[in-house]
């Protein structure tokens, strides 16, 4: 069964190719969103305000499943983001809230938590959202083994470190 409804999907771009991928998607008339933040950069001879992607290597597209191939054939796009072996989608409200937050003009900073194996964490997204777990190991920044306290066993999860946070 093909889902023809339009949803927001995060797509992973090649390194430092977010703006180029965004422009290429726009040329194809694909609705997309690249959240940017202003940052003061220091060079040896000057300072300059530049716009940098809020989330490195991510662009958001608003498409139906029939447009998956067109997105993947776009210059600068690497792949879709998967969660639990399905292409991850985002609620419309999260995109709207992000746009509203950025329109406010406040300084935003993305913080990646330094979490060590053995620490207790809270899962913030996906089917285990809200559960408390113990981080057993980190295979890479997207592949974690968590011991779920509520279920009493360890599970290998392919998710981003951004979706878990340490418990105080």
Long-range contacts (C-beta under 8 A, 24 or more apart in sequence): 2-65, 2-66, 3-64, 3-65, 4-64, 4-65, 4-66, 5-64, 6-62, 6-63, 6-64, 7-62, 7-63, 7-64, 7-89, 7-90, 8-33, 8-60, 8-61, 8-62, 8-89, 8-90, 8-91, 8-92, 8-94, 8-95, 9-60, 9-61, 9-62, 9-63, 9-71, 9-80, 9-81, 9-87, 9-88, 9-89, 9-90, 10-58, 10-59, 10-60, 10-80, 10-81, 10-88, 10-90, 11-58, 11-59, 11-60, 11-61, 11-71, 11-77, 11-78, 11-79, 11-80, 11-81, 12-57, 12-58, 12-77, 12-78, 12-79, 12-80, 12-81, 13-57, 13-58, 13-59, 13-76, 13-77, 13-78, 14-57, 14-76, 14-77, 14-78, 15-57, 17-76, 18-53, 18-56, 18-57, 18-58, 18-59, 18-76, 19-53, 20-75, 20-76, 21-59, 21-74, 21-75, 21-76, 21-77, 22-59, 24-74, 24-75, 24-76, 24-77, 25-59, 25-61, 25-71, 25-74, 25-77, 28-70, 28-74, 30-61, 30-62, 30-63, 30-67, 30-70, 30-71, 30-74, 31-61, 31-62, 31-63, 32-59, 32-60, 32-61, 32-62, 33-59, 33-60, 33-61, 33-62, 33-95, 33-98, 33-99, 34-59, 34-60, 35-60, 35-98, 35-99, 35-102, 36-102, 37-102, 37-107, 37-108, 54-102, 54-108, 54-110, 55-110, 60-90, 60-95, 62-95, 82-158, 83-125, 83-126, 83-158, 83-159, 84-126, 84-127, 84-158, 85-158, 110-162, 112-161, 112-162, 113-161, 113-164, 113-165, 113-166, 115-161, 115-164, 115-166, 119-166, 119-167, 120-149, 120-166, 120-167, 121-146, 121-164, 121-165, 121-166, 121-167, 122-164, 122-165, 122-166, 122-167, 123-163, 123-164, 124-163, 124-164, 124-165, 125-159, 125-163, 126-157, 126-159, 126-163, 128-157, 132-167, 133-164, 135-164
